[in-house]
Amino acid sequence: MAAYLFVHFTGEEKDGEQVYFSVSKDGLFWEDLNGLSPVLRSRIGEKGVRDPFCVRDEKNGKFYLIATDLRIEAGKGWEKAVHEGSRDLIVWESEDLVSWSEERSVTVGVEGAGCVWAPECVYDAKKGQFFVFWASHVKEEGDEAGKHRIFGSYTADFKTFSPAEKYLEKSCDVIDTTMIFADGFWYRFSKDETTKRICMERAKELDGAFEEVKSPVLEALYGVEGPEIYRLADGRFCLIVDQFAQGKGYLPLVCSDLSSGAFEILPGDAYDLGVLKKRHGGVLEITDAEYERLKKAFPA
C-alpha cells in the first residue's frame, strides 16, 4: 500500500453529517476530493451519518463503509441522540471505492440501547470474520444512571451480525475506541469521558485482558476524541485525534514503537489536513492505482 483514503464528516452544518473523501500519498498531507462535497449521502434513518469508517475485505475484494445513523443538524439535540437515537448502522459497499451500493441500515444495538455511535471494525484472522464495535448508552441493572459502553459483534458480509455483546466498560462513559494490530499485540485507544483524554492499552488477543500503556503525551492532551491509528509509509504509527474542545479538527501524533507510548505531536508545518475541517472518521491504506482512480472519479 502506498497511499491513504480518509473518510470523515465535517460537522453539524447543512450537509456536514454526510461522508467526505480525502486522499494522501504519505498519510500526513491530505487533499479533499469531490469539490469539497459529500461523496456518499444517507437518505434513510436519520438522513445523516457521522463517524464513517472504511475497511477492505481481502477475501472478496470488497470495501465496506459503516457509519453512525445520526444527524444533529436536524435539531433534535444531543439528549435525544444519546437516549433515543438509532440502534442501526448505515452500510455501503463497493468493489473499487468509486461505485458504491445504496446505503442500507442494519440493527445491531442491544435492546434498550439509546444509540449506536462511532462504529469501527478490525479483521479477526482467528475467526475469519470482522469484529465490529461501537458505543451504546445503556442502563444496566444496578446502574444509578446509564452510561456508554463499547459493544461488539461479528460479521462476514456486513448484512448478518452476531448478537451484540459488551466488549469494553470503564467506570465512566466510553464513546470512542480504535484498534490496530502491531508487533504481536492489539493496541487500543479510547476516549475517557471523565478526563476528555485518550487512554492507551494493549493485549495479545482481541478478547484478552488489556493492560495500560503509559503515554505522558496522551495523558497531557486534553479535549480530544475520535482517535484513529494507522501506519505511515516510513513505518511510524500515526494517531490522529479530533480536537473537539477547541473546534480545531484533527491533530496528528507519531510514534515509532507503540509499546513505548512515546508519541510526538507534529508541528504545524509537518502536516496539512486539507481545506475541510475533518471530524471523526477513518483512514484506509490504499494502492497507487486506487489513489489515482479516486482522484479521477472525485476531482478536487
Summary of the structure (lengths in Angstrom):
residues: 300
radius of gyration: 17.9
end to end distance: 22.0
largest distance: 55.0
contacts: 980
relative contact order: 0.18
helix: 11%
strand: 44%
